[in-house]
Amino acid sequence: MSATALPKPGRINDRSFYVEYKDKPIRMSGASWVEPQGAVVVFDDFLCDVLADDPYVSVIQSGSATTAAAISATAGSTGFPGHGGWLLGSVDNVDAEIDEVVIGPAVNGAGWMYPSRAGQGVVVAEWGFVIPTALTARQYFIGLSDDPTEGTTTNGPINIQTGVTLVVVAADASGFIFSSLATGPTVYKMASALNTTASTLLTPGVTGVVDCYTVCRVEVDSTGKCYFYQSISSAATVGRKDPAYVGTSDTGVTPTVALTPIFTAAATTTTAVEWEIDYALGACAR
């Protein structure tokens, strides 16, 4: 068998491909059997001088931000500042005001990561950050959501207003929840939302510590199943640690819904909520 492109008499601009097999041409339409290969990978280390120069990040701060989102060369844990660039900000000191940070080529509020395209791999979202000042009067969500702009008064795509009850705002989302209103307020929880239905709450993740480097990673396979990985440094003088597996969601997300890496910070009282992000990673097969 020889793979030879043979012209078809009488046709101009014929885009078919022919394989000669036992002296007989076999016609195949190229677009139907060649799939796009590789993955889209966005890694943002916030190395730009100013936020406006960064093509991969969008920040929405509701209300009047206490600290406007900005690139910083000195943010980060006390004994491990800088480490490239950081993105920082602080939420308005109004209950339920929220800051939203999204990564990747989100256009008109649309996501760009489809779990169904993962094949034998996974969609990945990973964030490295610190909680700079306090662990009280705040909520964070770190992971993936179908809506990069969930809007105001939501406390994040998935949040906890009391106890261990999940409140689902996004139709599909998966990630880590840190809520001062929850039972075990300093412990990270994990959950996902499948077409507005919340998964079982997974706990515990790591226990939050002020000024200690934290990593949250979410992986989603082609069926929508979600896997959670997390780490926290042992002290403010220690940098990033590789995250370890901490759980799997029992519902996952809808695999055909586009997702976007997202980090949200929300106030639960009239106290401003600070956030400092070292990097964000998003990766998805195409």
C-alpha positions as CSV (number, residue, x, y, z in Angstrom):
1,M,0.0,0.0,0.0
2,S,1.3,3.4,-0.9
3,A,0.1,6.8,0.4
4,T,0.1,8.9,-2.7
5,A,-2.0,12.0,-3.5
6,L,-3.5,11.4,-6.9
7,P,-5.3,14.1,-8.8
8,K,-8.9,13.3,-9.9
9,P,-9.3,14.1,-13.6
10,G,-11.8,16.8,-14.5
11,R,-11.8,18.4,-11.0
12,I,-10.2,21.7,-10.1
13,N,-9.4,22.5,-6.4
14,D,-10.4,19.1,-5.3
15,R,-9.4,18.9,-1.6
16,S,-9.8,15.2,-1.2
17,F,-6.9,12.9,-0.5
18,Y,-6.4,9.6,-2.3
19,V,-4.7,6.5,-1.2
20,E,-3.7,3.9,-3.7
21,Y,-4.5,0.4,-2.4
22,K,-4.0,-2.6,-4.7
23,D,-4.1,-0.4,-7.7
24,K,-7.5,1.1,-6.7
25,P,-7.9,4.7,-5.5
26,I,-9.6,5.2,-2.1
27,R,-11.1,8.6,-1.6
28,M,-10.9,10.2,1.9
29,S,-12.0,13.7,2.9
30,G,-9.2,15.2,4.8
31,A,-11.3,17.3,7.2
32,S,-13.2,14.3,8.4
33,W,-10.3,12.3,9.6
34,V,-7.7,14.7,10.9
35,E,-8.3,16.1,14.3
36,P,-6.6,19.2,15.8
37,Q,-3.8,18.1,18.0
38,G,-2.2,19.5,21.2
39,A,-3.6,21.8,23.8
40,V,-4.2,25.4,24.6
41,V,-2.1,26.3,27.7
42,V,-2.2,29.6,29.5
43,F,0.3,30.2,32.3
44,D,0.2,33.7,33.7
45,D,3.0,34.6,36.1
46,F,1.9,38.3,36.1
47,L,5.3,39.6,34.9
48,C,3.9,42.6,33.2
49,D,4.6,46.1,34.5
50,V,0.9,47.0,34.7
51,L,-2.3,45.1,34.6
52,A,-3.4,46.6,31.4
53,D,-0.5,45.0,29.6
54,D,-1.5,41.5,30.6
55,P,-3.4,39.9,27.7
56,Y,-4.6,36.8,29.7
57,V,-6.2,38.1,32.8
58,S,-9.5,39.9,33.5
59,V,-10.4,41.4,36.9
60,I,-13.9,42.6,37.8
61,Q,-14.2,44.4,41.1
62,S,-17.8,45.1,42.2
63,G,-18.5,48.3,44.1
64,S,-15.6,50.6,45.0
65,A,-12.6,48.4,45.5
66,T,-10.6,49.1,48.7
67,T,-7.5,48.3,46.6
68,A,-7.7,48.4,42.9
69,A,-6.3,45.3,41.2
70,A,-2.7,45.8,40.2
71,I,0.6,44.0,39.3
72,S,3.1,43.9,42.2
73,A,6.7,42.9,42.4
74,T,6.7,42.8,46.2
75,A,3.5,41.0,47.2
76,G,3.5,37.5,48.5
77,S,4.4,35.8,51.8
78,T,6.6,37.8,54.2
79,G,9.7,35.8,53.9
80,F,9.2,34.9,50.2
81,P,8.0,38.1,48.4
82,G,8.2,38.9,44.8
83,H,9.0,35.5,43.1
84,G,8.2,37.0,39.7
85,G,5.1,39.1,39.6
86,W,1.9,39.0,41.7
87,L,-1.6,40.2,41.1
88,L,-3.3,41.8,44.1
89,G,-6.4,43.7,45.2
90,S,-8.9,44.1,47.9
91,V,-12.7,43.9,47.8
92,D,-15.0,46.8,48.7
93,N,-15.8,46.8,52.5
94,V,-19.4,46.0,51.8
95,D,-21.1,42.7,52.7
96,A,-21.3,40.4,49.6
97,E,-19.2,42.6,47.4
98,I,-16.9,40.4,45.2
99,D,-13.8,40.5,43.1
100,E,-13.4,38.0,40.2
101,V,-10.2,37.1,38.5
102,V,-10.4,35.0,35.3
103,I,-7.6,33.6,33.1
104,G,-7.5,32.8,29.4
105,P,-9.1,34.0,26.2
106,A,-12.6,34.5,27.6
107,V,-14.7,36.4,25.0
108,N,-17.9,38.1,26.0
109,G,-18.2,36.1,29.2
110,A,-17.7,32.7,27.5
111,G,-15.5,29.9,28.7
112,W,-12.8,28.2,26.7
113,M,-12.0,24.9,28.3
114,Y,-14.2,21.9,27.3
115,P,-13.7,18.7,29.4
116,S,-15.2,16.6,26.6
117,R,-12.1,17.4,24.5
118,A,-9.7,16.0,27.1
119,G,-9.7,12.5,25.6
120,Q,-7.4,10.4,27.8
121,G,-6.1,13.6,29.5
122,V,-7.6,16.3,31.8
123,V,-8.6,19.9,31.8
124,V,-6.4,21.7,34.4
125,A,-6.8,24.9,36.4
126,E,-4.2,25.8,39.1
127,W,-3.7,28.9,41.2
128,G,-0.9,29.8,43.5
129,F,-1.7,32.5,46.1
130,V,-1.6,33.7,49.7
131,I,-4.3,35.0,52.1
132,P,-2.4,38.1,53.1
133,T,-3.8,39.5,56.3
134,A,-6.7,37.6,58.0
135,L,-8.8,34.4,57.7
136,T,-12.0,36.0,59.0
137,A,-15.0,37.7,57.4
138,R,-14.4,36.4,53.9
139,Q,-15.0,33.8,51.2
140,Y,-12.8,32.6,48.4
141,F,-13.5,30.3,45.5
142,I,-10.6,28.9,43.5
143,G,-11.1,26.6,40.5
144,L,-13.3,26.6,37.3
145,S,-16.7,28.1,36.4
146,D,-18.9,28.3,33.4
147,D,-19.4,32.0,33.9
148,P,-16.3,34.3,34.3
149,T,-18.6,37.1,35.6
150,E,-20.9,35.6,38.2
151,G,-22.0,39.1,39.2
152,T,-22.4,40.8,42.5
153,T,-23.8,39.6,45.8
154,T,-23.1,36.0,45.1
155,N,-20.0,35.2,47.2
156,G,-18.6,33.1,44.4
157,P,-19.7,30.4,41.9
158,I,-20.2,27.9,44.7
159,N,-20.2,29.2,48.3
160,I,-21.2,28.4,51.9
161,Q,-23.4,30.9,53.8
162,T,-23.8,28.7,56.9
163,G,-22.8,25.3,58.2
164,V,-21.9,23.0,55.4
165,T,-24.7,23.9,53.0
166,L,-23.5,24.6,49.5
167,V,-25.0,27.5,47.6
168,V,-24.7,27.0,43.8
169,V,-24.6,30.2,41.7
170,A,-22.9,28.9,38.5
171,A,-24.6,26.2,36.4
172,D,-21.4,24.3,36.2
173,A,-18.3,24.9,38.4
174,S,-15.7,23.0,40.4
175,G,-13.2,24.2,43.0
176,F,-12.2,25.0,46.5
177,I,-14.3,27.0,48.9
178,F,-12.9,29.0,51.9
179,S,-15.7,30.5,53.9
180,S,-15.7,32.2,57.3
181,L,-19.4,31.4,57.5
182,A,-18.9,27.7,57.2
183,T,-18.4,25.0,59.9
184,G,-14.6,24.8,60.2
185,P,-14.2,28.3,58.8
186,T,-10.4,28.1,58.3
187,V,-10.5,24.7,56.4
188,Y,-10.8,24.6,52.6
189,K,-13.7,22.6,51.3
190,M,-14.2,21.1,47.7
191,A,-17.3,20.8,45.6
192,S,-18.6,20.9,42.1
193,A,-21.9,21.8,40.4
194,L,-23.4,19.7,37.6
195,N,-26.1,21.7,35.8
196,T,-27.0,23.7,39.0
197,T,-27.0,20.5,41.2
198,A,-24.4,20.6,43.9
199,S,-22.1,17.7,44.6
200,T,-21.5,16.2,48.1
201,L,-19.3,18.6,50.0
202,L,-15.7,17.3,50.3
203,T,-13.7,18.2,53.4
204,P,-11.1,18.6,54.7
205,G,-8.7,20.3,52.4
206,V,-5.8,22.1,54.0
207,T,-6.2,24.5,56.9
208,G,-5.6,28.1,55.8
209,V,-2.8,30.1,57.4
210,V,-2.2,33.8,56.9
211,D,0.7,34.6,54.6
212,C,1.5,31.0,53.7
213,Y,1.8,30.0,50.1
214,T,-1.2,27.9,49.0
215,V,-1.8,26.0,45.8
216,C,-5.3,24.8,44.6
217,R,-5.5,22.6,41.5
218,V,-8.6,21.2,39.8
219,E,-8.5,18.5,37.1
220,V,-11.5,17.4,35.0
221,D,-11.5,14.4,32.7
222,S,-13.5,14.0,29.5
223,T,-16.6,12.6,31.4
224,G,-16.7,15.7,33.7
225,K,-15.3,14.0,36.8
226,C,-13.4,16.4,39.0
227,Y,-10.2,15.8,41.0
228,F,-8.8,18.1,43.6
229,Y,-5.2,18.8,44.6
230,Q,-3.9,21.2,47.2
231,S,-0.9,22.2,49.3
232,I,0.1,24.9,51.8
233,S,3.6,25.9,52.8
234,S,4.7,25.2,56.4
235,A,5.7,28.9,57.1
236,A,5.7,32.3,55.5
237,T,9.4,31.8,54.7
238,V,8.7,28.8,52.4
239,G,7.6,29.0,48.8
240,R,5.4,26.9,46.6
241,K,4.9,23.2,47.4
242,D,3.5,20.7,44.8
243,P,-0.1,20.0,45.5
244,A,-1.3,16.6,46.7
245,Y,-4.5,14.8,45.9
246,V,-7.3,15.6,48.4
247,G,-10.5,14.3,46.8
248,T,-12.8,13.5,43.9
249,S,-16.3,15.0,43.3
250,D,-19.2,12.6,43.2
251,T,-21.1,14.5,40.5
252,G,-18.5,16.5,38.5
253,V,-19.5,19.0,35.8
254,T,-21.2,18.8,32.4
255,P,-18.4,17.8,30.1
256,T,-19.7,19.8,27.1
257,V,-20.0,23.1,29.0
258,A,-17.1,25.5,28.5
259,L,-15.2,26.5,31.7
260,T,-12.8,29.2,32.7
261,P,-10.2,29.3,35.5
262,I,-11.5,31.6,38.2
263,F,-10.5,33.1,41.5
264,T,-13.1,35.0,43.6
265,A,-12.9,36.9,46.8
266,A,-16.0,38.2,48.6
267,A,-16.7,40.1,51.8
268,T,-19.1,38.5,54.4
269,T,-19.3,41.6,56.5
270,T,-18.3,45.3,56.2
271,T,-14.6,44.3,56.3
272,A,-12.5,44.5,53.1
273,V,-11.0,41.2,51.8
274,E,-7.5,41.2,50.4
275,W,-6.1,38.7,47.9
276,E,-2.7,38.1,46.4
277,I,-2.2,35.7,43.4
278,D,1.3,34.5,42.3
279,Y,0.3,32.6,39.1
280,A,-2.6,31.0,37.3
281,L,-2.5,28.0,35.0
282,G,-5.2,26.8,32.5
283,A,-4.7,23.9,30.1
284,C,-7.2,22.2,27.8
285,A,-7.0,19.9,24.7
286,R,-8.4,21.3,21.5
